Amino acid sequence: MTKTKILYVEDEPFLGRIVKESLESREFEVTMITDGDEAVDAFKKLRPDICILDIMLPAKDGYTIAREIRQLAPAIPIIFVTAKTQTEDLLKGFEVGGNDYIRKPFSMEELIVRINNLLQITQHQKNGNSSDSIIIGSYQFVPLRYELRYKEVVKKLSHRESTLLQTLVENKNATILRKDILMKLWGDDSFFNSRNLDVYITKLRDYLKEDSSIEIITIKGIGYHFAVG
């Protein structure tokens, strides 16, 4: 069985060694880089299945690395490891291409759950029809290219925006539970992730505003109804 390849970028040697050895004991293949300047070159050589990036790194921070990796591989899952707790810092991580985050200190069990969750989502997208264009009213949505097109305008989506929109599309003209969305996108339904979901729903509404026949309707206390006329 082929092992899942992980690129792990972490400049704290003690923490890095523990995480690397723990993941390897669970049959992951881990390449650890301690210098941010070397991360993108390592990515090109390794072509990993998933990346785990510390945000605070010498020479080049995790945000910059994620942005550069996204240009090379739009669909690669990226998890940020961070000591930062401010909402704006974490939202910045999502904007530059991160799929998930985990705060220091963290348990290995939590990290592995998040890794497996992202790998499952990515595999589901590859196995489904997500490489095809999906028509949503007046829009054309191309999930694996992270594109939402309206006439001649092409909007590049983040990975999480694309996954959320695809989830809504899969439940078109039906109600999807808020908890189900949270579990699919983040792996838990914490208050913080719930607030993040509100932000992403607002963004999608803005992206789809040119077609009045499309609505993301909030069903208070339950979830959302994605209505496409």
N, C-alpha and C positions, 0 to 999 in steps of 0.2 A: 504494500500500500504506500502510495506517495505521500510524503509528509507535507503538511502545510508550511510554507516558507514565510517567515516573519522578518522584516527589517525593523530593528529596535534601535532607536537613537536616544541615548541617555548619557549624560556627562557625570553622573554620580556613580563612581565605580562600585561601591558597596551595594547600593540598590540595584544597579544594573546586573551585577553578577547573580544576585538572588533571583531576580525576575528571569534572567536568561536560563539559569539552571532549572528553575521550577517549570518553565515552559518546555524545556527540552525533556524533562522527566515525564511530560505528558505527550510526548511524541511530536512536538513541534520542532521544526528546524529554524534556529534563531541565529541571525547575523546581527551582532551588536556593534554600533558605531558610537564613539564618544565625542566626535568633533562634527559640528553642524556643517562645516565646509565639505566634508567627505560624504555626506549622506546621499546626495543626488547621484554621484558617481557610483556609490554602492548600490543604489536602487537600479541603475541601468545594468549593472553586472548581474545582480541577483534576480531581478524580476520577481519580487516576492508576491505572495497572495494577499498580504495585508501589511500595513505599516503601523508601528507604534512610535509616536514622536513626543519627546519632552518638548515643552514650549520654551523654557529658559535654557538656552544653550550658548556656548561660546562661539564666536565668529558669525554664525547664522542661526537665527531662532527657528522654532518649529513652524511658525506661521509661514515664513518664507520658504522653508523646505516643502511644506504641504502644497503651496501654490505652484512651485516648480514641478513637483511630482504629478500634480493634477494635469499639467500641460502635457506630460508624457503619457499618462495613463488615466483618462477621465473616470474610469469605473473602479479604480483601486480603493478598497476600504482603508480609511485612516482613523486611528484613535489617538487623541491627544492625552498625554499625561501631564497634569498641571498642579501646581500649588496655588494657582490663582483661584479666587472665589468670586470675583465680580462678574455679574451677568454680562456686561459688555465685553469682557475678555473672552468669555466662552462663546458668545455670539460671533465675535471676530473669528474665532477658530472655525466655526461652522461656515462662515462666509468665504474663507480662503480655501475651503475644501475638506474640512474635517467632517467625519461622519458621527463620531462619538467622542466622549471625553471621560476621563476617570481622574478623580482628585487624589493627590498624595495626602496622607498615607492610604493605601488601598490593600485589599486582600487579593490573593492570587485567584481565589474562586470567583470574585467579581470580575476580574480582568478576563478570565477564561470565558465566562458567560458572555461578556461583551464581544470578545473575539468571535466566538461561535455564532452569535446572533448576526453579526455583520456578514460573516461568511455565508450564512444561510440566505440572507437577503440578496447578496450578490449572485449566488448560485441560482436562486429563484428567477432573478432577472435574466440571467443568461439562458436558462432553460425554457423560459416563456417566450412570448411574442414581443418582448420589450425592445428588440432590435428594430422592429418595424415601426412605421409611423402610425400614430393613433390620432384620429380626427376627433376633436372636441369642439363642437360647434364650428366657429370660424377659425379655429386654431388647429395647428398640426403639432403634435407632441412626439418627440423622438427620445425615449427614455435613456438608451445607452449612450446617446450623444449629448444628453443633458440640454436639450434644446426645446424651446416652445416658440413656434413660428406663427406670426400673424401678418398676412400679406407678405411684404418684403422685409419685415422686421423679425430678427432672430434674437430671442432672449436666452442667454446662457443661464441655466439653473445650477444651483449647488446640488450635490449628491442628495442631501436630505430633502430639498425642495422637490427634486425629481421623484424620490421615493414616496413622498407624501402625495404628490399629484397622481402618481401611478396607483397608489392605494385608493384614492378617491375615484379614479377612473374605473378600477376593478369593481367598485360598488356604485356605479353610476345610477342615478335615480333611485337610490336606496339609502337607508340610514346606516351609518357605521358608528359603532360605539367609540367614544373618546378613549376609553381604556385600551381597546384593541389597537388603535393607532399608536398610542404611546408605547405599548409593548412591542409593536412591530418596528418602530423607528428608533426607540431608545433602550428597549429591554426592561424598562420599569416605568411605573406611572407616578413617580414622585411629583411633589408640588412644583419643583424647579422645572422639570421636564414639561409639566403641564403649561407653565408660563411660556416656555419656548415654543410649544405647539401653537399657542395663541398668536405668537409673532409670525410663525410660518403660514398659518391660515390667512392672516392679514396680508402677507406678501402675495400669496397665490390669488387672493381676491383682486389685488391691484393688477397683477399680471393678466388676469382674465377679464378685466373690466370693459374691454372694447366690444365684447359680445354680451348684450343684455339678456340673452336666453340662458346664460350660464350663471348659476348661483351656488355658493357654498353656504348653506343655511345652517345656523347654529340651533340645535335642539337642546335647549337648556337642561343641564343635568344628565344628558344622555350622550350626545355626540354631534355628528354632522350629517346633513343630507346633501349630496352632490347632485344638483338638478341641472340637467342639460336638455333644453327644449328641442 
